[in-house]
Amino acid sequence: MKEINTILVDDNPDSREILTAFISYLPQINLIAELKDGEELLSYITSDAGEDVDLVLADIGMPKINGIEANKLCTKLRPELKFIFITGYEDFAVEAFTLSAIDYIVKPIEQERLYKGLKKAVNLINNEREKSKSISTTDKLIVKKGRTTFYIRLDTIYFIEKRGKDTVVHTKSGVYETLDSLEAIDSSLNDPSFFQTHRSYIVNLNNVLSVEASGKTYLIRFDGYPEVAHISKLKISQFQKMIK
């Protein structure tokens, strides 16, 4: 089972230490960062590293940007991102659940209570991963838009792009839009020819024509296709190794 990449955000170092110790006993929870406030969280989520985050454990009463506001800002960018709020106050419980938080845990944290919340998160994320698998065991990508189902041959795909709330599949036969998330498609693709080059792009390596530097990113071009995909600086080395 794929790990749940998790960020812990709390301005209290003692709380971070306790939570980190509790989480260390759960092999499926992969704690990838510990941050001190909502501003650091927003910066992380908008970075290339942020594309791998599944779950955020966030205190509410933090300086700069509190947990509630950080949730609103982050989920505008990553609607699929899951939150568990951890706080010393019960006052924000109703608002937290209106934001579709998975759980709301009041300090002092009890290990069993934390594990109950994390179990809910693991089950929800894994269920969504299973439901969102949009590729069959054949050589086709299956995506839906409204009442229409598209069966797209993998070898015809140039790249897949996150564009607002939609995901756009660029192919040799046309452009197809779906409400399936980019993360869902990425987790379901079982073809090594496809590589996520950026938080908003998955590229078919077999159809890449050229790569060129452009400011703080790189542009990927395809033979006979005018649109370009992007590759982040953090992914360029891995991309170069895979495409050889």
Secondary structure by P-SEA (a helix, b strand, c coil): ccccccccccccaaaaaaaaaaaccccccccccccccaaaaaaaaaccccccccccccccccccccaaaaaaaaaaacccbbbbbbcccccaaaaaaaacccccccccccaaaaaaaaaaaaaaaaaaaaaacccccccbbbbbcccccccccccccccccccccbbbbbcccbbbbccccaaaaaaaccccccccccccccccccccccccccccbbbbbcccccbbbbbccccaaaaaaaac
